[in-house]
Amino acid sequence: MIWIEFKYDTAIAKEVKNLTSAKWSATKKSWYVDDRPDFRSLFGLHHKPVNPVQNPSIDEVNKSAFTQYVEQLKLKAYSPNTIRTYSNEFAQFLVTLKKHAVKELTPVRLRSYFSYCLEHDKIKEAQLHSRINAIKFYFEQVLHREKLFFDIPRPKKPFLLPKVLSLKEVQKLIEVTENPKHKLLILVGYGMGLRVSEVINLKIANIDSSRMQVHIEGAKGKKDRYVNLPVSLLAPLRAYYREYKPSDYLFQGQDGGPYSVRSAQLAFKQSCVKAKIKKELSFHSLRHSYATHLMDFGTDIRFIQELLGHQSVKSTQIYTHVSTESRLKVVSPLDKL
C-alpha cells in the first residue's frame, strides 16, 4: 500500500479520490492506494524492480507463471514502464487467485474476476482495460491461447476531451516563468508539441538548426520522428546553452543524466500558479494546446498527425472537438431571429 497523508482539506481529499480512487483507513486515519507503478509516478516515488522471487504474496503454484510472464515481456522488448505496469497488474491478479493455478482458469472465471474488479475494487475503466491487456498477454503470448478472450467484453471508456490553454494563457505562462531552464522546458514542450518524456530525453545532437529540424528518438511505441524547430526557439536555445553548457542531454539533471519527469511537471505547475491559471493541467497540456492551436490555424490534420507521432489519424481527430476557430463561425439560429 501507499499511504497518503496531508493536513485535512476537503478540496484536496476530493482531488485525491478523483485521481486515485483512494480508500480511507479508519484505524490509521489516512488515505491509501495499492502500491502500483502509475501511483508511484503520480506521487514522485521511485519504482520498485519487478522480482517475482521476492513477492511473497504470490502463491508457489503461480510463481513460475509470473517468472515466465516477466521473461516474455523482456524478450518482446517492451519498454521498462510497460513491463512494470503489466507485471504489477498480473501480480495483483495472481495474489487474488491465491492457490488457484492461473493456467487452469476458464473464460467464465476470468469474467467473474473482471466483474469483481469493477464492483468490489471500484477501479476505473482505464485501469480495467490495462488489467485486461496485462492478463490477456499471459494467455495469448505465454500460453498461446488466442481465443480465450474472444467473448470477454470491454468496458466502454468515457470520452474525455483534452484540456488546453488559450494562446494568451500560453503567453502568460512563458512571461511569468523566470527560471531559464523552466522557461525553455515550456517553450520546447509547447513549441514542438512534445511529451514530457520526449522533452527531458532531448539531446543536443538531436537539434539540427541548419535544417530547422529536431530528431525525436525512441518516442512512444519506439518510433523516431522529426519535428519542426520554431525559429523563435533559436535565441532562447543558444542563450540557455551558453549559460548551462549541457554536454549530452539538453535538460540535464544533477547527476548528468536527463532532468526528471517529476521536476518538469513541478516546474510547469509552479508556472501555472504564478500565471493564475486555475484549470486542472499537466505538462502534457502543452502538447494538447500545440495540436489544438495548429488546428485553429488551419493546418492539415495529416501534418499534425505526423508531427505528433500518432499512428492513427483517429488519435489526432480528438483535437477537432476542442478547436474553436471553425466552431465560432457557426451562427446560432437564435441570432437569426
PyMOL commands that set and color helices and strands:
alter all, ss='L'
color gray80, all
select helices_A, chain A and resi 10-20+37-42+52-54+60-75+80-97+102-104+107-119+125-142+167-176+180-192+196-200+204-206+231-244+261-274+284-296+301-308+313-321+327-329+333-336
alter helices_A, ss='H'
color red, helices_A
select strands_A, chain A and resi 2-4+23-25+30-33+207-208+213-219+223-228
alter strands_A, ss='S'
color yellow, strands_A
deselect
rebuild
show_as cartoon
